[in-house]
């Protein structure tokens, strides 16, 4: 991959897209293209076609998606299904028609069955039923994976899908109505700390196990896929290590310095019991994560504190 190749990063204003842009720039890539949602509505097929005709990207990285946690998925199932399919279908189809040879599609570990054997291997895709709390998002992402596989098989193009585990990091979403578990905990513990170490209430039992990857490590995996022609269509991206939600809460509590109590609301859903990625395929090719959980949480918390007054998605 030449450093002057024109690379379009869809979703470059989101947490993952920002990180990919930053990492690519640090590695000397000079021809990066992005468009905010205000400039380009990816749900609009004609708008996407016009954008490709004007910009003529050589590579497309799809980091654009409508995302959210259990609450958001439950409240807006149609939007999570339809808008994600619109976004990815427009990008994938237009890239094919524009003769883009390299396309990197980013999905989520939720594409795998709820009770998939652990750790989850790529070949477990579509072998059983999905987790009901995010089935809409998962179905959309599965169609994206399969579309890229179909293009790879039919047209021989280097279209590859990377499935990250739970991502977190700088520029995360800390809105409690739509955020994922780790940034939501950071906000809750921080607010409780400044409020005289008040009690923190968390959803579920704390027993489910989850894996977390710092967003800059995900960006490095994207660059790895960019600079190498990966032999298969689907790869898991994660750490290969997990912990209970209770352990995560205690780790975040310690890093933030909150000294109050934690109360678990067992009336709220836990979601999938365990979601650990088998990352052996990427590992065998030569990629491995670099940032451990404690260091990643500390960096994320530092960013949260620095931006608490002016970052729009905090919605304080």
N, C-alpha and C positions, 0 to 999 in steps of 0.2 A: 504494500500500500504506500503510495507516494504521499508525502506530507502536504503537497499542494492539491491533492484530489479533493473535489468538492463534496463535502459531507453534510447532508441535511439531517439535523437532529430534531425530530418531532417531539414536542413536549420539553423544549429546552429551558423553560421557565420553572419546571417542576423540580422536585428534589433530585430525582435520578438524572434528568436531562441536564440540570446545572452541573452536576458532578461529572458527567461524561464530557461536557463542554470544557470544563476546567482541566480535567486530566488530559484531554486531547491537546489543548493549548500548551500544557506543560511539556508535552512530548514533541512539540514543534509543528503540529498541524495548523495550517494557516488559512484554510479555505472552508471555514465552518459556516453553515447557514441555519437560521432559525426564524420562526415567526410566532409571535404570541397569539393566544386565542382571539384577541381583539383584532389582530391583523389577518388571521386565517382560521376560519371555522372548519376544522377537520371533519365535521359531520356533513359538510356540504361537498358533494362529489365534484361539481363543476369548479368550485373554488380551489380544490386540491389539484385538479387537472391543470387549471390556469397557472397555479404556483409552480408546478413541475415544468410546464412549458416555458415559463420565464426563467427559472433558476437552473434547470437542467442538472440536477444533482447526479453524481456518479455512485454515491453510496447513501442509503437511507437507514437511519437508526430510529426505530419506533419506540420512544419512551413516553408516548402520549397515552393517557387513559383516564377514565373516570374512576377514581378510587375512593375507598372508605372502609371503615370497620364494620362490625356486625350490625350496629344500629343503623348505619346508612344503608347497608345492603337490604336490611329488613324493610326499611321505610320506602325505598325507591327501587324496587326490583326491576321495573320496566326500563327505567333510565340506565341502570347498570348493565342490563342486557343489550338494549338497543344502541345506546350511544357508544359503547365500547365496540360493538360490531361495526357501526358506521365509521368510526375513526380508523380502525385497523383495515377494514375492507377497502375504504377509499385509498389509503396509503399503499396497501399491497397491490391492489389492482392497477392503480396508476403507475406505480413503480414498474410493474411488469410491462404495461403498455408503453412506458417511456424507455424501455430497454435498460433499466437499472440492473446491473449484474450482481450487486451485493446488497442484501437487506438483512438487518438484524432486528428481530422481533423480540420484545421483552414481555414476559408474562408473569406468572405467579405460581407458587407451589400449590395453590388451592385448586389447580387443574387436576390434581390426583385424587383418587377415591378417599372418602372419609376414613375408611378402615384399611387403607393400603398397608401392606407389610412395611415395617420400619427397619432400616432407613428406606426411603422411597426411591425406587429406580425409575429411570425414564420409561422403561417398558411397561410400567404399571398404568400408564395412561389409558383411560377408557376400559378398565377391567372391572369396575364396580361403580356403585352410586356415589355421588358427590356429597359434600357437607351442605345441608340445607340452608345454613345461615349465609352462605355466599355463593350459592349455586348459579345465580344469574351472572355474576362476574366471571365465574369459572367457565361456564358454557361459552361465553363470548371469547375468552382467551383460548379455549380449546379450538374454536373455529379458526382463530388466527394461526395457531400452530399448524393445523391441518392444511390451511391455505398455503402456507410457506412450504410445507412438505410436498404438496401437490405441484407447486411451481418447480421445486427442486427436481422432482421425478419426471415431470412432463417436459420442462424446458431446459433442464440442466443448469439452472442458475444457482448461485451461492446464497440461498436464502436460508437462514438458520434462526432457530428460536432458543433463547436463553430463559430458563425459569429460575428466578431468584427466590430464595427463602425470604422471610420477613426482613424488609429493609428499614433502616433508620439512619438518621444523621442530620447534618446541617441542612437548613431550608426545609425541614420536615413540617408536617401539618400538626399544629398543636390545638386545633379547635376540638373541644371535647365532644361535639356532636358528630364529627366525621373522622376523627383521627384513629390511628391504630394504637395498639396497647402500649407500646414503649413510649412514644411521645406523650400519650395521654397520662401515663404514670409520671413522667418528668414534670409535666405541668401541675398535676395534682399534688405531688410531694413538695414542689417549690411553693405553691400557694399555701399549703398547710404550714410549711416552715415559716414563711413570713407572717402567718396568722397565728403566732404563738404556738407553733407545733401542734396544730389541731389534728383531730383524727382524720385519717384518709380511708374512704370507703372504695373498695374495688369490686368489680364484677366477678361472679363465679366462685369456685372453690379454691382456686390457686393451684390445683393439681395438674392441669394440662401441661404438656411439655412443648416448648417452642424453641426454634433456632433463629438467630438474628445475625444479619450481615450488615456491616457498616457500608454506607452508600458509596464511598470512594473505592472500596474493594469491588463493588459491582461494576463501577465505571472501568476499573482495570480489567475486569473480565470481558467487558464489551470491547475494549481496545485489543485484547488478546484475540477475540473473534474477528475483529477488523483486520488484524495484521496476519492472520493465519486462515487457511481454508480448512474449516473443520469438517471431518469426514462424515458426520451424521447430522440429522436435521434438528435434534433436540438435545439440550444439555442442561442439567441442573447446576445452579450456582449458589453455593452456600459455604458454611464452615464445616459441616459434618459433625457439629457438636450442638447439644441442646441443654435446656434447663427448665425447671418448672416455672410457672408464672409467679408462684410464691417466691422462689429464689430470685427471679428477676426483680420483683418488687423490693425485696430486701437489699439487693445490690444497688438499685436506684436510690432507695432511701438512704443508704450509707453514703453514697457519692454526693448526694445533695445535702446531707446533714440534718435531715428531718428526724426529730426525736419523739414524735407522737405515736399513737397506736394505729394499727391497720385493722380494718374490719372487712371481712369477706361477705358479700351478699350472695348467698347460695341460691336465691330465687332467680338470679340472672344466668343466662346460658354460658356454658364453657366453650362451646365450639368443638372442633376436632380434638380427641384426646391427646394425640401426638402428631407432630409434623416435622420429621427429620429428613433431610435430603441426603441421598447417596450421591456424593460429589466425585466419585472415583473416576468417571469418564473425563471430566475436566482436569482432575489431578494427574491422570496418566498422560494427558497432552502437555502438561507443564504449568497449569495455572493453580494458584493456591491463595487463599485470603491472607492478609497481613495484619489487620487491626483486630486485637482481641476485644471482648465485650466491654470490659471495664474501661479501657482506653477510649473506645468508641462512644460509650455513654458519657464519659467526662467531656469529650470534645463536643458532643451534641448539647449537653447541658450548658457548657460555656457559651456556645452560640446562642442558645435560647435566652440566657441572661443578657447577653450583649444586645439582642434584638427585641427584647420584650416590649419596648416602648414604640417601636416603629414597624414591626413586621405585621403585615395585614392579616395573615392567616392565624395569628395568635388570638385575635378577637377577644382581647381582655376587656 
